[in-house]
Amino acid sequence: MSERAPLRERNRARTRSEIREAARRAFHKQGYENTTLDQIAEAAVVSVRTLLRHFESKEQLALASMNDALESFRQTVTNPDRQIDTLHCWRQHVEYFSSQPGDEKKELFAFVYGNPALRGGRASINDQLEDLMAQELAKDARQEIRLEHRLQAAFVVAGNSSVTRRWLHEGGTGDLTTQCLAVVD
């Protein structure tokens, strides 16, 4: 029998999901720059204060999927019981997130990569991924973080971003998963 989350946690998750969906619709309809937190809160039937308890800013809300992916990778790669090395953790992470349904994935990536206002937030997430990966690569090697760990981390993170941007530029056709995994392999 599966354990059910307490009611408060379920309500919090539902509210967070409703806010994200209201933001997605508003960003899609009006664009990132023309959408306000007031509009998102109204569409989600919450106060701006409630919205800000879940997301610190409009940028954080817009990048919620990328932040979730970062946290998912962090949980996996820092798990003391993990049985695979860091690059295999990254490979599984990339495989999972690049294999999401085509239209949803294309819409999300086009939004995130197509908005100059989100460039700084994307860069910050990629920096965190690189730092985390370099740290874990060094642990795998039982070494202090060295340049080789940072370069390897930078290559796979930037490589996957580059492949995703190229995929978008080419109309979001082709197998993104295969292209992303080629960077790792």
HELIX and SHEET records of a PDB file:
HELIX    1   1 LEU A    7  GLN A   30  1                                  24    
HELIX    2   2 LEU A   37  ALA A   44  1                                   8    
HELIX    3   3 VAL A   48  HIS A   54  1                                   7    
HELIX    4   4 LYS A   58  ALA A   62  1                                   5    
HELIX    5   5 ALA A   64  VAL A   77  1                                  14    
HELIX    6   6 THR A   86  SER A   98  1                                  13    
HELIX    7   7 GLY A  102  GLY A  114  1                                  13    
HELIX    8   8 PRO A  116  LEU A  118  5                                   3    
HELIX    9   9 ARG A  119  ASP A  140  1                                  22    
HELIX   10  10 LEU A  147  HIS A  169  1                                  23    
HELIX   11  11 LEU A  176  VAL A  184  1                                   9    
END                                                                             
